[in-house]
Amino acid sequence: MSSRPKWIQVELIKGSRTFANSCWACILVCGATGFLLVGFSSCIGEDLIPRLSSKQIAFIPQGLVMCFYGIAGLFLGLYLWCTVFWNVGGGYNYFDRREGISSIFRWGFPGKNRRIHVRLILGDIEAVGLKSQEGFFPSRVLYLKVRGHRSIPLIRIGENSTLEDMEEKAAELARFLRVSIEGF
């Protein structure tokens, strides 16, 4: 049973801190380390990884290219680990009908704009929208259409949610805010 009043709705948004991102970061760092060690092994002429001979690999050009791919992969892995650690994109959507306010909060990258916080008056919200693109890379975005401003995206759903789930979320939010739905 929820202890929240019926005039308040809060939805937590999952950011980059997911199991899949952590797995990809591990795979990327391990693979890049392997590439770098094999490339460096071909340079010094000694095997740094047991049971993996680098004698057949000439340093120029194969070993050099493997070192380059290893360094690039380590940078990409570090970037992915940083987004997981900082939980980029995580936050919440808060709607309060009694006070007449809405608050949308997201975490960004460290720096001056780390905290992204948008406050709205519920009277300025014209509609709840749903934008859906099907195909090889499906994309579904739930957004608020605000009077005098650009549309504000609320949720970007990945591959796990169906269009019916998104429509249900849009309808539930529109009923709560007492506004129309557009974009179907």
C-alpha positions in Angstrom: 0.0 0.0 0.0 1.4 3.4 -1.0 1.7 6.0 1.8 1.7 8.8 -0.8 -1.4 11.0 -1.1 -3.6 10.7 -4.2 -2.7 14.2 -5.4 1.0 13.5 -5.7 2.6 11.3 -8.3 6.4 10.5 -8.3 8.1 8.3 -10.9 11.7 7.4 -10.5 13.8 7.3 -13.7 16.5 4.8 -14.1 19.7 6.3 -15.5 22.8 4.7 -16.8 23.3 2.5 -13.7 22.0 -0.7 -15.2 23.2 -4.3 -15.2 23.6 -4.2 -19.0 25.8 -1.1 -19.0 28.0 -2.6 -16.2 28.4 -5.8 -18.2 29.3 -3.9 -21.4 31.8 -1.8 -19.5 33.5 -5.0 -18.1 33.6 -6.7 -21.5 35.0 -3.6 -23.1 37.7 -3.0 -20.6 38.8 -6.7 -20.6 38.9 -6.9 -24.4 40.7 -3.6 -24.7 43.3 -4.7 -22.1 43.8 -7.9 -24.0 44.4 -6.0 -27.3 46.8 -3.6 -25.6 48.8 -6.4 -23.9 49.1 -8.4 -27.1 50.1 -5.4 -29.1 52.7 -4.4 -26.5 53.9 -8.1 -26.4 54.6 -7.9 -30.1 56.7 -4.8 -29.5 58.9 -6.2 -26.7 59.0 -9.7 -28.2 57.9 -11.4 -24.9 54.5 -12.9 -24.1 52.7 -10.9 -21.4 49.6 -13.1 -21.5 50.4 -16.8 -20.8 49.2 -19.3 -23.4 48.7 -16.5 -26.0 51.7 -16.3 -28.3 52.4 -13.0 -30.0 55.4 -14.2 -32.0 53.4 -14.3 -35.2 52.3 -10.7 -34.9 54.7 -8.1 -36.3 54.7 -4.9 -34.3 54.3 -2.7 -37.4 51.5 -2.6 -38.5 49.5 -5.3 -36.6 50.9 -4.7 -33.1 50.6 -1.0 -33.4 47.0 -1.2 -34.5 46.2 -3.6 -31.7 47.8 -1.1 -29.2 45.7 1.7 -30.7 42.5 -0.3 -30.4 43.4 -1.3 -26.9 43.9 2.3 -25.8 40.7 3.5 -27.6 38.7 0.6 -25.9 40.1 1.5 -22.5 38.9 5.1 -23.0 35.5 4.0 -24.1 35.3 1.6 -21.1 36.3 4.3 -18.7 33.7 6.6 -20.2 31.0 3.9 -19.8 32.1 3.2 -16.2 31.9 6.9 -15.4 28.4 7.1 -16.7 27.4 4.1 -14.6 29.1 5.6 -11.5 27.5 9.0 -11.9 24.2 7.5 -12.9 23.8 9.9 -15.8 20.1 10.3 -16.8 18.7 9.1 -13.5 16.3 11.2 -11.5 12.6 11.6 -11.0 9.4 13.2 -12.2 7.2 14.8 -9.5 3.7 16.0 -9.9 1.7 17.7 -7.2 -1.9 18.6 -8.1 -2.6 20.3 -4.7 0.3 22.7 -5.0 0.0 22.9 -8.8 3.6 22.3 -9.5 5.7 19.8 -11.4 9.4 19.1 -10.9 11.6 17.1 -13.3 15.1 16.3 -12.1 17.9 14.4 -13.8 21.6 13.8 -13.1 24.1 14.9 -15.8 27.8 14.7 -16.1 29.9 16.4 -13.4 30.4 20.1 -13.8 28.4 23.3 -13.7 25.2 21.6 -15.0 25.4 18.3 -13.1 21.9 18.9 -11.6 19.2 19.4 -14.2 16.1 20.6 -12.5 13.0 21.9 -14.3 10.0 23.3 -12.4 6.7 23.9 -14.1 3.3 25.1 -13.1 0.7 22.4 -13.9 -1.6 25.0 -15.5 1.1 25.5 -18.2 1.0 21.9 -19.3 -1.1 21.5 -22.4 -0.8 17.8 -23.1 1.0 14.6 -22.6 2.6 13.3 -25.8 3.9 10.0 -27.1 6.4 9.8 -29.9 7.1 6.3 -31.3 9.4 5.2 -34.1 9.3 1.6 -35.0 11.9 -0.3 -37.0 15.3 -1.7 -36.4 16.1 0.7 -33.5 12.7 1.4 -32.0 12.4 4.6 -30.0 9.5 5.7 -27.7 9.5 9.0 -25.9 6.9 10.2 -23.4 6.9 14.0 -23.2 5.0 17.0 -21.8 3.8 19.7 -24.1 4.2 23.0 -22.2 2.7 26.3 -23.2 5.3 28.7 -24.5 8.2 26.2 -24.2 9.6 23.3 -26.0 8.3 19.8 -25.3 10.0 18.2 -22.3 10.8 14.5 -22.5 9.9 12.5 -19.4 10.8 8.9 -20.2 12.8 7.3 -22.9 11.9 3.6 -22.8 14.3 1.0 -24.1 13.5 -2.2 -25.9 11.8 -3.9 -23.0 8.6 -1.8 -23.1 5.9 -2.3 -25.6 3.9 0.4 -27.3 0.9 -0.7 -25.2 2.9 -0.1 -22.0 3.9 3.3 -23.1 0.3 4.2 -24.1 -0.9 3.1 -20.7 1.7 5.3 -19.0 0.8 8.2 -21.1 -2.9 7.7 -20.4 -2.3 7.4 -16.7 -0.3 10.6 -16.5 -2.8 12.5 -18.7 -5.6 11.4 -16.4 -3.6 12.4 -13.3 -2.8 15.8 -14.8 -6.3 16.2 -16.4 -4.9 17.1 -19.8 -5.2 15.6 -23.3 -3.0 13.1 -25.0 -1.4 13.7 -28.4 0.9 11.8 -30.7 -1.0 8.5 -31.1 
